[in-house]
Amino acid sequence: MADKQFSRLDELGAPNSYVTPPTEQDLAYTAYFREVCKRYNIDFATADADEREFVMRMADKGFFPKRA
């Protein structure tokens, strides 16, 4: 059963699709994003547009260092 599910995912992601596995940086950003949501006590799924924008900006600001 699981093999069928995985083969279906392979069909969706190959050969000309835009699906790629997450990189280490993607996973680290996701974990950091969840921490920011917890810090400000915001549930992203039920937040309004202003709260979502705020959380995304704070996560970007904290995760990606400023470049000179």
N, C-alpha and C positions, 0 to 999 in steps of 0.2 A: 504494500500500500504506500509506504513512504517513498519507495523507489519511483512509483508513478508520479507522486507529487514533485519530487526533485527533477524528474525528466521533463515535466510540464514547465517548471521554472526555467530549465535550460532552453526549452523551445521558445519561451517568451523573451529570454535574454540574448539569444543568439540568432543569426550571426550579425545582423545589421541593427540591432536594438541599442538603446541608450542605457540599458540597465548594467550597472557595474557594482561589484561588491564594495562596501564602504572601506575607506582607507583608515589607517590608524588615526590620522588627524580628524577625519569625520567622526569617528567614535569618541575621540577625546572632546571634540566640540559639543557633541550631543550630551555627554556626561556633564560638561561644564554648564551647558544651557539648562539642564535639569537642576543643577545646584543654584543657579541664578533664580530660577522660578521658585525654588524652596526659600531662598534668602528673602525674597520680597513677598512670599506667600501668595503667589499668583498661579492659578490653575490655567495653563495655556489653552486648554480645550474649551473652557467656558469664559475666558477673558474677553473683554470688549477690545475694539481695535486699538484704543490708546494704550491699554495695558500690554497688549501683544507687541506693539511698536516699542514700548519702553523696555520690555524684557529682551527683545531682539537686539536693540541698540546697546544695552548694558552687557549682554553676552559678547557681542562683537567687540566692544570696547575693551573688555577684560581679557578676552581670549587672544585676539590678534594684536600683537604689540605695534606701536606706532613705528612707521618706517621713516628713516631720515631722508 
